Amino acid sequence: MQAVILVAGQSRRFYPYTSYGHKSMVPLMGKPLLQHTLESLKEAKIANVVIVVGKDSMIPERLEKISGLHVTFVEQNESLGMGNALLQAESVLEESFFLLSGYHLEVADFTKDLLKKQKNKDDVVLLAKEDSILERYGVLKVEGDTVLSLTERPTVTEGAQLRVVSIYLLNKTFLHTLKGIPTEQYHFEKALDTYAKNNSVRFVKTDSLTITLKHSWDLLTVKEYLLSKMKRSISSKASVAKSAIIEGNVFIADNVKILEGACIKGPCFLGQGVVVGNNAILRNGVVAEEQAVIGANLEVKNTILMQHATTHNGFIGDSVVGQYTRLAGGFYSANVRFDRGDIVAKVRDESINTHKKHIGVMVGEYVDTGVGVTTMPGVSIGNHVTIGPSTMISENVEDNTLIYAKFQTVVKKKSIR
């Protein structure tokens, strides 16, 4: 069996973590997401993999080879959407193949069920799940297990409906329909809709966790999935203070240092060389990548700290902190609205309802903060930003910005009675 992975997009909505070239190359738990996806395909016994990359992509050089997988790279010279990307691979496609994005590291959970639904080689099989949040997805109209139509991002929906998960079982016959649809933003989805009206398109419904990686905060869901698959392991080369508390499913790599009084409640992943300071608290799913530092008396909840990120005391919740970022003492990320409503984030001047009650801050790479910095829920801080002490960040901060609160110092003589 064959799988085609699309990683040629520009990932613009994934700001501020765009320096990796493609969002599937963001490292999580020690390896890029695309590497996790390849391992999932191997688990599903899919040995033939085609990866469609963008022009001059560094992905082929950065991926580690996986024994048992035959990987072919195909280049898409211009970013013209997933339909066009798939057509670039036509010459190396088998009669039937899976199509997925580079971040679908859960693909092995669904391949068997999709294959069971394919009655003959001309069938297309879609993965679908019931959802009431549909403005970012393709929505299916079905009868039994047959798809009648697909509407991308419908403007009017009522109640929970079936939406498409971007793991597909396709065939080369579908490409004839794809070629007949003009290249545009929803080229691929319109081809699926046309194919469903003239051929057999079936679907598999799932209630399991599926990965969506459109925006930076979606990394927290990816983290949740990976932690659920992780097995407890504490390296003999790690240094753990006797007074430290370690509970639940944890992975502690070589050369990790956990100092006195620290409390770690799994699931939790600590990469090589991570330092956890005195009396720090890690809870609700924390991932700290290689050489990250978690400061003394810091509480970290449901958060990713990327490589070489360093922190001091305070609170970081439901957040992502980019590589080589340094957060000084007294850093606090607000992660809940006063009214406990959905958090709205701004991405490329568009306000997006995250449909989440808890989101902290998305901090880019090489960010430096002074002491006493606070951030409001759902804000993003760009790359190479410097934030002065005692500054509150209530709106997104662009790359290469110096931002600080200006205070007036008043010195007066006191009258003595």
VEXZA-39290 format. One record per residue (C-alpha): x, y, z; residue in one letter. Coordinates in steps of 0.05 Angstrom, whole numbers, plus 5000, padded with zeros to 4 digits. Layout:
BEGIN
r X=X | Y=Y | Z=Z | vexmar=A
...
% end
This chain:
BEGIN
r X=5000 | Y=5000 | Z=5000 | vexmar=M
r X=5022 | Y=5071 | Z=4987 | vexmar=Q
r X=5014 | Y=5138 | Z=5022 | vexmar=A
r X=5023 | Y=5209 | Z=4995 | vexmar=V
r X=5041 | Y=5263 | Z=5045 | vexmar=I
r X=5033 | Y=5336 | Z=5026 | vexmar=L
r X=5082 | Y=5385 | Z=5058 | vexmar=V
r X=5089 | Y=5437 | Z=5004 | vexmar=A
r X=5046 | Y=5492 | Z=5034 | vexmar=G
r X=5072 | Y=5557 | Z=5064 | vexmar=Q
r X=5039 | Y=5549 | Z=5133 | vexmar=S
r X=5025 | Y=5623 | Z=5138 | vexmar=R
r X=4969 | Y=5613 | Z=5189 | vexmar=R
r X=5017 | Y=5578 | Z=5235 | vexmar=F
r X=5052 | Y=5641 | Z=5258 | vexmar=Y
r X=5096 | Y=5651 | Z=5297 | vexmar=P
r X=5127 | Y=5582 | Z=5285 | vexmar=Y
r X=5143 | Y=5592 | Z=5211 | vexmar=T
r X=5219 | Y=5587 | Z=5213 | vexmar=S
r X=5216 | Y=5511 | Z=5206 | vexmar=Y
r X=5196 | Y=5517 | Z=5133 | vexmar=G
r X=5133 | Y=5475 | Z=5140 | vexmar=H
r X=5092 | Y=5465 | Z=5203 | vexmar=K
r X=5102 | Y=5389 | Z=5198 | vexmar=S
r X=5176 | Y=5401 | Z=5214 | vexmar=M
r X=5162 | Y=5432 | Z=5282 | vexmar=V
r X=5197 | Y=5386 | Z=5332 | vexmar=P
r X=5154 | Y=5355 | Z=5386 | vexmar=L
r X=5178 | Y=5303 | Z=5437 | vexmar=M
r X=5247 | Y=5300 | Z=5404 | vexmar=G
r X=5230 | Y=5295 | Z=5330 | vexmar=K
r X=5193 | Y=5333 | Z=5275 | vexmar=P
r X=5119 | Y=5319 | Z=5268 | vexmar=L
r X=5131 | Y=5291 | Z=5198 | vexmar=L
r X=5179 | Y=5240 | Z=5229 | vexmar=Q
r X=5123 | Y=5218 | Z=5276 | vexmar=H
r X=5076 | Y=5212 | Z=5216 | vexmar=T
r X=5125 | Y=5167 | Z=5178 | vexmar=L
r X=5132 | Y=5123 | Z=5239 | vexmar=E
r X=5056 | Y=5118 | Z=5243 | vexmar=S
r X=5054 | Y=5096 | Z=5170 | vexmar=L
r X=5106 | Y=5043 | Z=5185 | vexmar=K
r X=5062 | Y=5019 | Z=5243 | vexmar=E
r X=5005 | Y=5013 | Z=5193 | vexmar=A
r X=5050 | Y=4971 | Z=5147 | vexmar=K
r X=5049 | Y=5023 | Z=5092 | vexmar=I
r X=5119 | Y=5019 | Z=5063 | vexmar=A
r X=5115 | Y=5061 | Z=5000 | vexmar=N
r X=5112 | Y=5136 | Z=5016 | vexmar=V
r X=5112 | Y=5195 | Z=4969 | vexmar=V
r X=5125 | Y=5264 | Z=5000 | vexmar=I
r X=5107 | Y=5326 | Z=4960 | vexmar=V
r X=5151 | Y=5384 | Z=4982 | vexmar=V
r X=5156 | Y=5456 | Z=4961 | vexmar=G
r X=5209 | Y=5485 | Z=4915 | vexmar=K
r X=5280 | Y=5484 | Z=4946 | vexmar=D
r X=5252 | Y=5451 | Z=5009 | vexmar=S
r X=5303 | Y=5428 | Z=5061 | vexmar=M
r X=5257 | Y=5372 | Z=5085 | vexmar=I
r X=5292 | Y=5316 | Z=5047 | vexmar=P
r X=5358 | Y=5333 | Z=5082 | vexmar=E
r X=5327 | Y=5342 | Z=5151 | vexmar=R
r X=5288 | Y=5277 | Z=5156 | vexmar=L
r X=5319 | Y=5215 | Z=5186 | vexmar=E
r X=5313 | Y=5152 | Z=5145 | vexmar=K
r X=5266 | Y=5099 | Z=5174 | vexmar=I
r X=5283 | Y=5026 | Z=5159 | vexmar=S
r X=5228 | Y=4990 | Z=5122 | vexmar=G
r X=5201 | Y=5053 | Z=5088 | vexmar=L
r X=5215 | Y=5071 | Z=5015 | vexmar=H
r X=5207 | Y=5147 | Z=5010 | vexmar=V
r X=5203 | Y=5185 | Z=4944 | vexmar=T
r X=5205 | Y=5261 | Z=4943 | vexmar=F
r X=5166 | Y=5301 | Z=4891 | vexmar=V
r X=5172 | Y=5377 | Z=4884 | vexmar=E
r X=5115 | Y=5426 | Z=4874 | vexmar=Q
r X=5147 | Y=5487 | Z=4842 | vexmar=N
r X=5091 | Y=5535 | Z=4859 | vexmar=E
r X=5043 | Y=5535 | Z=4918 | vexmar=S
r X=4977 | Y=5522 | Z=4883 | vexmar=L
r X=4940 | Y=5481 | Z=4935 | vexmar=G
r X=4934 | Y=5408 | Z=4953 | vexmar=M
r X=4899 | Y=5387 | Z=4888 | vexmar=G
r X=4957 | Y=5413 | Z=4847 | vexmar=N
r X=5007 | Y=5383 | Z=4896 | vexmar=A
r X=4975 | Y=5314 | Z=4887 | vexmar=L
r X=4978 | Y=5319 | Z=4812 | vexmar=L
r X=5053 | Y=5330 | Z=4815 | vexmar=Q
r X=5059 | Y=5259 | Z=4842 | vexmar=A
r X=5016 | Y=5226 | Z=4788 | vexmar=E
r X=5073 | Y=5190 | Z=4754 | vexmar=S
r X=5093 | Y=5152 | Z=4817 | vexmar=V
r X=5023 | Y=5135 | Z=4844 | vexmar=L
r X=4996 | Y=5066 | Z=4853 | vexmar=E
r X=4923 | Y=5049 | Z=4834 | vexmar=E
r X=4901 | Y=5062 | Z=4906 | vexmar=S
r X=4935 | Y=5105 | Z=4958 | vexmar=F
r X=4925 | Y=5144 | Z=5022 | vexmar=F
r X=4931 | Y=5220 | Z=5021 | vexmar=L
r X=4947 | Y=5259 | Z=5084 | vexmar=L
r X=4982 | Y=5320 | Z=5111 | vexmar=S
r X=5050 | Y=5316 | Z=5144 | vexmar=G
r X=5023 | Y=5325 | Z=5214 | vexmar=Y
r X=4975 | Y=5266 | Z=5213 | vexmar=H
r X=5015 | Y=5225 | Z=5262 | vexmar=L
r X=4950 | Y=5189 | Z=5281 | vexmar=E
r X=4941 | Y=5158 | Z=5212 | vexmar=V
r X=4954 | Y=5087 | Z=5235 | vexmar=A
r X=4891 | Y=5090 | Z=5278 | vexmar=D
r X=4847 | Y=5094 | Z=5215 | vexmar=F
r X=4879 | Y=5058 | Z=5156 | vexmar=T
r X=4847 | Y=4990 | Z=5168 | vexmar=K
r X=4777 | Y=5018 | Z=5174 | vexmar=D
r X=4786 | Y=5060 | Z=5111 | vexmar=L
r X=4810 | Y=4999 | Z=5071 | vexmar=L
r X=4751 | Y=4957 | Z=5094 | vexmar=K
r X=4704 | Y=5009 | Z=5064 | vexmar=K
r X=4737 | Y=5007 | Z=4995 | vexmar=Q
r X=4694 | Y=4957 | Z=4956 | vexmar=K
r X=4732 | Y=4965 | Z=4890 | vexmar=N
r X=4791 | Y=5002 | Z=4863 | vexmar=K
r X=4749 | Y=5062 | Z=4839 | vexmar=D
r X=4720 | Y=5077 | Z=4907 | vexmar=D
r X=4742 | Y=5138 | Z=4946 | vexmar=V
r X=4737 | Y=5133 | Z=5022 | vexmar=V
r X=4735 | Y=5193 | Z=5068 | vexmar=L
r X=4746 | Y=5197 | Z=5143 | vexmar=L
r X=4693 | Y=5238 | Z=5179 | vexmar=A
r X=4672 | Y=5258 | Z=5248 | vexmar=K
r X=4611 | Y=5292 | Z=5278 | vexmar=E
r X=4624 | Y=5364 | Z=5298 | vexmar=D
r X=4586 | Y=5428 | Z=5312 | vexmar=S
r X=4646 | Y=5472 | Z=5293 | vexmar=I
r X=4646 | Y=5471 | Z=5218 | vexmar=L
r X=4670 | Y=5538 | Z=5191 | vexmar=E
r X=4741 | Y=5511 | Z=5178 | vexmar=R
r X=4723 | Y=5444 | Z=5147 | vexmar=Y
r X=4689 | Y=5408 | Z=5090 | vexmar=G
r X=4619 | Y=5383 | Z=5109 | vexmar=V
r X=4588 | Y=5320 | Z=5082 | vexmar=L
r X=4517 | Y=5304 | Z=5059 | vexmar=K
r X=4509 | Y=5229 | Z=5065 | vexmar=V
r X=4460 | Y=5172 | Z=5056 | vexmar=E
r X=4478 | Y=5109 | Z=5094 | vexmar=G
r X=4554 | Y=5102 | Z=5085 | vexmar=D
r X=4554 | Y=5138 | Z=5018 | vexmar=T
r X=4575 | Y=5211 | Z=5008 | vexmar=V
r X=4527 | Y=5251 | Z=4965 | vexmar=L
r X=4563 | Y=5318 | Z=4967 | vexmar=S
r X=4618 | Y=5358 | Z=5001 | vexmar=L
r X=4613 | Y=5432 | Z=5017 | vexmar=T
r X=4677 | Y=5468 | Z=5039 | vexmar=E
r X=4667 | Y=5518 | Z=5096 | vexmar=R
r X=4591 | Y=5523 | Z=5093 | vexmar=P
r X=4562 | Y=5591 | Z=5113 | vexmar=T
r X=4500 | Y=5562 | Z=5145 | vexmar=V
r X=4499 | Y=5500 | Z=5190 | vexmar=T
r X=4451 | Y=5474 | Z=5242 | vexmar=E
r X=4473 | Y=5427 | Z=5298 | vexmar=G
r X=4526 | Y=5374 | Z=5295 | vexmar=A
r X=4543 | Y=5349 | Z=5225 | vexmar=Q
r X=4596 | Y=5305 | Z=5192 | vexmar=L
r X=4659 | Y=5341 | Z=5173 | vexmar=R
r X=4719 | Y=5314 | Z=5135 | vexmar=V
r X=4784 | Y=5294 | Z=5168 | vexmar=V
r X=4841 | Y=5304 | Z=5119 | vexmar=S
r X=4861 | Y=5231 | Z=5114 | vexmar=I
r X=4835 | Y=5202 | Z=5048 | vexmar=Y
r X=4837 | Y=5136 | Z=5011 | vexmar=L
r X=4839 | Y=5154 | Z=4937 | vexmar=L
r X=4852 | Y=5122 | Z=4870 | vexmar=N
r X=4881 | Y=5143 | Z=4803 | vexmar=K
r X=4811 | Y=5148 | Z=4772 | vexmar=T
r X=4798 | Y=5207 | Z=4818 | vexmar=F
r X=4855 | Y=5245 | Z=4785 | vexmar=L
r X=4815 | Y=5249 | Z=4720 | vexmar=H
r X=4762 | Y=5288 | Z=4758 | vexmar=T
r X=4815 | Y=5330 | Z=4793 | vexmar=L
r X=4846 | Y=5351 | Z=4727 | vexmar=K
r X=4778 | Y=5374 | Z=4702 | vexmar=G
r X=4768 | Y=5424 | Z=4759 | vexmar=I
r X=4801 | Y=5493 | Z=4751 | vexmar=P
r X=4859 | Y=5505 | Z=4798 | vexmar=T
r X=4835 | Y=5550 | Z=4855 | vexmar=E
r X=4834 | Y=5553 | Z=4931 | vexmar=Q
r X=4786 | Y=5494 | Z=4940 | vexmar=Y
r X=4807 | Y=5456 | Z=4877 | vexmar=H
r X=4814 | Y=5389 | Z=4913 | vexmar=F
r X=4749 | Y=5395 | Z=4953 | vexmar=E
r X=4709 | Y=5413 | Z=4891 | vexmar=K
r X=4738 | Y=5352 | Z=4856 | vexmar=A
r X=4715 | Y=5308 | Z=4913 | vexmar=L
r X=4646 | Y=5337 | Z=4910 | vexmar=D
r X=4642 | Y=5325 | Z=4835 | vexmar=T
r X=4669 | Y=5255 | Z=4842 | vexmar=Y
r X=4617 | Y=5239 | Z=4896 | vexmar=A
r X=4561 | Y=5259 | Z=4848 | vexmar=K
r X=4585 | Y=5213 | Z=4793 | vexmar=N
r X=4622 | Y=5156 | Z=4828 | vexmar=N
r X=4625 | Y=5118 | Z=4893 | vexmar=S
r X=4650 | Y=5157 | Z=4953 | vexmar=V
r X=4642 | Y=5125 | Z=5021 | vexmar=R
r X=4661 | Y=5148 | Z=5090 | vexmar=F
r X=4684 | Y=5121 | Z=5157 | vexmar=V
r X=4658 | Y=5156 | Z=5218 | vexmar=K
r X=4704 | Y=5163 | Z=5278 | vexmar=T
r X=4697 | Y=5189 | Z=5348 | vexmar=D
r X=4771 | Y=5183 | Z=5362 | vexmar=S
r X=4818 | Y=5243 | Z=5369 | vexmar=L
r X=4840 | Y=5269 | Z=5301 | vexmar=T
r X=4894 | Y=5321 | Z=5288 | vexmar=I
r X=4881 | Y=5389 | Z=5258 | vexmar=T
r X=4941 | Y=5435 | Z=5252 | vexmar=L
r X=4918 | Y=5500 | Z=5222 | vexmar=K
r X=4940 | Y=5548 | Z=5277 | vexmar=H
r X=4995 | Y=5551 | Z=5329 | vexmar=S
r X=4950 | Y=5532 | Z=5388 | vexmar=W
r X=4932 | Y=5467 | Z=5353 | vexmar=D
r X=5002 | Y=5443 | Z=5374 | vexmar=L
r X=4972 | Y=5432 | Z=5443 | vexmar=L
r X=4924 | Y=5379 | Z=5415 | vexmar=T
r X=4982 | Y=5345 | Z=5378 | vexmar=V
r X=5020 | Y=5344 | Z=5443 | vexmar=K
r X=4960 | Y=5313 | Z=5478 | vexmar=E
r X=4957 | Y=5257 | Z=5427 | vexmar=Y
r X=5032 | Y=5241 | Z=5430 | vexmar=L
r X=5031 | Y=5241 | Z=5506 | vexmar=L
r X=4973 | Y=5191 | Z=5505 | vexmar=S
r X=5017 | Y=5143 | Z=5465 | vexmar=K
r X=5080 | Y=5153 | Z=5507 | vexmar=M
r X=5107 | Y=5100 | Z=5554 | vexmar=K
r X=5136 | Y=5117 | Z=5622 | vexmar=R
r X=5212 | Y=5119 | Z=5622 | vexmar=S
r X=5262 | Y=5151 | Z=5669 | vexmar=I
r X=5334 | Y=5150 | Z=5645 | vexmar=S
r X=5387 | Y=5124 | Z=5692 | vexmar=S
r X=5429 | Y=5183 | Z=5668 | vexmar=K
r X=5379 | Y=5234 | Z=5695 | vexmar=A
r X=5391 | Y=5268 | Z=5762 | vexmar=S
r X=5328 | Y=5269 | Z=5805 | vexmar=V
r X=5329 | Y=5299 | Z=5875 | vexmar=A
r X=5302 | Y=5254 | Z=5930 | vexmar=K
r X=5251 | Y=5306 | Z=5951 | vexmar=S
r X=5223 | Y=5314 | Z=5880 | vexmar=A
r X=5154 | Y=5285 | Z=5867 | vexmar=I
r X=5142 | Y=5247 | Z=5802 | vexmar=I
r X=5074 | Y=5218 | Z=5789 | vexmar=E
r X=5039 | Y=5186 | Z=5729 | vexmar=G
r X=5063 | Y=5174 | Z=5659 | vexmar=N
r X=5129 | Y=5212 | Z=5650 | vexmar=V
r X=5187 | Y=5208 | Z=5601 | vexmar=F
r X=5253 | Y=5235 | Z=5628 | vexmar=I
r X=5312 | Y=5233 | Z=5580 | vexmar=A
r X=5387 | Y=5231 | Z=5591 | vexmar=D
r X=5420 | Y=5287 | Z=5631 | vexmar=N
r X=5356 | Y=5317 | Z=5657 | vexmar=V
r X=5363 | Y=5351 | Z=5724 | vexmar=K
r X=5303 | Y=5355 | Z=5771 | vexmar=I
r X=5320 | Y=5395 | Z=5833 | vexmar=L
r X=5293 | Y=5393 | Z=5904 | vexmar=E
r X=5219 | Y=5402 | Z=5916 | vexmar=G
r X=5198 | Y=5398 | Z=5843 | vexmar=A
r X=5130 | Y=5365 | Z=5830 | vexmar=C
r X=5118 | Y=5332 | Z=5762 | vexmar=I
r X=5050 | Y=5303 | Z=5748 | vexmar=K
r X=5044 | Y=5263 | Z=5684 | vexmar=G
r X=5035 | Y=5260 | Z=5628 | vexmar=P
r X=5100 | Y=5297 | Z=5618 | vexmar=C
r X=5159 | Y=5293 | Z=5570 | vexmar=F
r X=5227 | Y=5322 | Z=5588 | vexmar=L
r X=5278 | Y=5320 | Z=5532 | vexmar=G
r X=5354 | Y=5313 | Z=5538 | vexmar=Q
r X=5387 | Y=5363 | Z=5584 | vexmar=G
r X=5324 | Y=5395 | Z=5611 | vexmar=V
r X=5330 | Y=5428 | Z=5680 | vexmar=V
r X=5270 | Y=5432 | Z=5727 | vexmar=V
r X=5283 | Y=5481 | Z=5784 | vexmar=G
r X=5268 | Y=5478 | Z=5858 | vexmar=N
r X=5194 | Y=5474 | Z=5875 | vexmar=N
r X=5171 | Y=5479 | Z=5803 | vexmar=A
r X=5103 | Y=5448 | Z=5787 | vexmar=I
r X=5090 | Y=5414 | Z=5720 | vexmar=L
r X=5019 | Y=5389 | Z=5708 | vexmar=R
r X=4965 | Y=5374 | Z=5657 | vexmar=N
r X=5011 | Y=5353 | Z=5600 | vexmar=G
r X=5078 | Y=5389 | Z=5596 | vexmar=V
r X=5129 | Y=5378 | Z=5541 | vexmar=V
r X=5198 | Y=5409 | Z=5549 | vexmar=A
r X=5245 | Y=5398 | Z=5490 | vexmar=E
r X=5320 | Y=5390 | Z=5492 | vexmar=E
r X=5359 | Y=5437 | Z=5538 | vexmar=Q
r X=5297 | Y=5476 | Z=5561 | vexmar=A
r X=5301 | Y=5506 | Z=5631 | vexmar=V
r X=5240 | Y=5508 | Z=5678 | vexmar=I
r X=5256 | Y=5558 | Z=5732 | vexmar=G
r X=5248 | Y=5552 | Z=5807 | vexmar=A
r X=5178 | Y=5563 | Z=5834 | vexmar=N
r X=5148 | Y=5563 | Z=5764 | vexmar=L
r X=5081 | Y=5531 | Z=5751 | vexmar=E
r X=5073 | Y=5502 | Z=5681 | vexmar=V
r X=5007 | Y=5475 | Z=5657 | vexmar=K
r X=4990 | Y=5443 | Z=5589 | vexmar=N
r X=5048 | Y=5477 | Z=5555 | vexmar=T
r X=5104 | Y=5464 | Z=5504 | vexmar=I
r X=5173 | Y=5493 | Z=5516 | vexmar=L
r X=5215 | Y=5486 | Z=5453 | vexmar=M
r X=5290 | Y=5474 | Z=5450 | vexmar=Q
r X=5334 | Y=5518 | Z=5494 | vexmar=H
r X=5275 | Y=5559 | Z=5520 | vexmar=A
r X=5290 | Y=5585 | Z=5590 | vexmar=T
r X=5243 | Y=5609 | Z=5643 | vexmar=T
r X=5243 | Y=5634 | Z=5715 | vexmar=H
r X=5187 | Y=5638 | Z=5765 | vexmar=N
r X=5113 | Y=5654 | Z=5752 | vexmar=G
r X=5058 | Y=5617 | Z=5714 | vexmar=F
r X=5055 | Y=5591 | Z=5642 | vexmar=I
r X=4990 | Y=5557 | Z=5622 | vexmar=G
r X=4961 | Y=5529 | Z=5557 | vexmar=D
r X=5018 | Y=5561 | Z=5519 | vexmar=S
r X=5075 | Y=5548 | Z=5470 | vexmar=V
r X=5144 | Y=5579 | Z=5481 | vexmar=V
r X=5191 | Y=5581 | Z=5421 | vexmar=G
r X=5263 | Y=5559 | Z=5417 | vexmar=Q
r X=5318 | Y=5602 | Z=5449 | vexmar=Y
r X=5266 | Y=5647 | Z=5482 | vexmar=T
r X=5283 | Y=5674 | Z=5552 | vexmar=R
r X=5226 | Y=5691 | Z=5599 | vexmar=L
r X=5250 | Y=5730 | Z=5660 | vexmar=A
r X=5223 | Y=5725 | Z=5731 | vexmar=G
r X=5151 | Y=5741 | Z=5746 | vexmar=G
r X=5124 | Y=5720 | Z=5678 | vexmar=F
r X=5050 | Y=5706 | Z=5680 | vexmar=Y
r X=5007 | Y=5683 | Z=5622 | vexmar=S
r X=4932 | Y=5694 | Z=5631 | vexmar=A
r X=4897 | Y=5634 | Z=5600 | vexmar=N
r X=4822 | Y=5645 | Z=5615 | vexmar=V
r X=4775 | Y=5702 | Z=5601 | vexmar=R
r X=4739 | Y=5736 | Z=5658 | vexmar=F
r X=4672 | Y=5714 | Z=5630 | vexmar=D
r X=4699 | Y=5643 | Z=5616 | vexmar=R
r X=4678 | Y=5651 | Z=5544 | vexmar=G
r X=4713 | Y=5625 | Z=5481 | vexmar=D
r X=4780 | Y=5657 | Z=5469 | vexmar=I
r X=4787 | Y=5696 | Z=5404 | vexmar=V
r X=4856 | Y=5700 | Z=5372 | vexmar=A
r X=4879 | Y=5744 | Z=5315 | vexmar=K
r X=4916 | Y=5711 | Z=5257 | vexmar=V
r X=4939 | Y=5753 | Z=5197 | vexmar=R
r X=4888 | Y=5808 | Z=5216 | vexmar=D
r X=4831 | Y=5758 | Z=5221 | vexmar=E
r X=4796 | Y=5747 | Z=5287 | vexmar=S
r X=4786 | Y=5672 | Z=5298 | vexmar=I
r X=4743 | Y=5639 | Z=5350 | vexmar=N
r X=4787 | Y=5584 | Z=5377 | vexmar=T
r X=4727 | Y=5549 | Z=5409 | vexmar=H
r X=4772 | Y=5538 | Z=5469 | vexmar=K
r X=4763 | Y=5564 | Z=5540 | vexmar=K
r X=4837 | Y=5559 | Z=5558 | vexmar=H
r X=4892 | Y=5588 | Z=5514 | vexmar=I
r X=4952 | Y=5626 | Z=5541 | vexmar=G
r X=5005 | Y=5657 | Z=5496 | vexmar=V
r X=5041 | Y=5634 | Z=5433 | vexmar=M
r X=5112 | Y=5659 | Z=5440 | vexmar=V
r X=5159 | Y=5658 | Z=5380 | vexmar=G
r X=5234 | Y=5644 | Z=5380 | vexmar=E
r X=5290 | Y=5688 | Z=5406 | vexmar=Y
r X=5243 | Y=5729 | Z=5450 | vexmar=V
r X=5271 | Y=5763 | Z=5512 | vexmar=D
r X=5228 | Y=5791 | Z=5568 | vexmar=T
r X=5243 | Y=5834 | Z=5628 | vexmar=G
r X=5216 | Y=5818 | Z=5697 | vexmar=V
r X=5142 | Y=5823 | Z=5712 | vexmar=G
r X=5115 | Y=5813 | Z=5641 | vexmar=V
r X=5043 | Y=5790 | Z=5634 | vexmar=T
r X=5004 | Y=5767 | Z=5573 | vexmar=T
r X=4930 | Y=5764 | Z=5559 | vexmar=M
r X=4894 | Y=5700 | Z=5533 | vexmar=P
r X=4904 | Y=5682 | Z=5460 | vexmar=G
r X=4958 | Y=5733 | Z=5441 | vexmar=V
r X=5018 | Y=5717 | Z=5397 | vexmar=S
r X=5088 | Y=5745 | Z=5405 | vexmar=I
r X=5131 | Y=5744 | Z=5342 | vexmar=G
r X=5203 | Y=5725 | Z=5334 | vexmar=N
r X=5263 | Y=5766 | Z=5357 | vexmar=H
r X=5220 | Y=5808 | Z=5403 | vexmar=V
r X=5244 | Y=5845 | Z=5465 | vexmar=T
r X=5194 | Y=5862 | Z=5519 | vexmar=I
r X=5212 | Y=5910 | Z=5574 | vexmar=G
r X=5197 | Y=5898 | Z=5648 | vexmar=P
r X=5128 | Y=5905 | Z=5679 | vexmar=S
r X=5095 | Y=5905 | Z=5610 | vexmar=T
r X=5027 | Y=5875 | Z=5596 | vexmar=M
r X=5017 | Y=5846 | Z=5526 | vexmar=I
r X=4944 | Y=5850 | Z=5507 | vexmar=S
r X=4951 | Y=5848 | Z=5431 | vexmar=E
r X=4995 | Y=5809 | Z=5382 | vexmar=N
r X=5067 | Y=5833 | Z=5375 | vexmar=V
r X=5101 | Y=5831 | Z=5307 | vexmar=E
r X=5170 | Y=5803 | Z=5292 | vexmar=D
r X=5232 | Y=5846 | Z=5308 | vexmar=N
r X=5196 | Y=5891 | Z=5357 | vexmar=T
r X=5218 | Y=5926 | Z=5420 | vexmar=L
r X=5158 | Y=5938 | Z=5466 | vexmar=I
r X=5157 | Y=5965 | Z=5536 | vexmar=Y
r X=5112 | Y=6003 | Z=5585 | vexmar=A
r X=5136 | Y=6073 | Z=5601 | vexmar=K
r X=5130 | Y=6094 | Z=5673 | vexmar=F
r X=5143 | Y=6161 | Z=5706 | vexmar=Q
r X=5185 | Y=6162 | Z=5768 | vexmar=T
r X=5164 | Y=6214 | Z=5818 | vexmar=V
r X=5212 | Y=6233 | Z=5874 | vexmar=V
r X=5189 | Y=6284 | Z=5926 | vexmar=K
r X=5213 | Y=6306 | Z=5994 | vexmar=K
r X=5169 | Y=6284 | Z=6051 | vexmar=K
r X=5146 | Y=6335 | Z=6101 | vexmar=S
r X=5165 | Y=6316 | Z=6172 | vexmar=I
r X=5115 | Y=6333 | Z=6227 | vexmar=R
% end
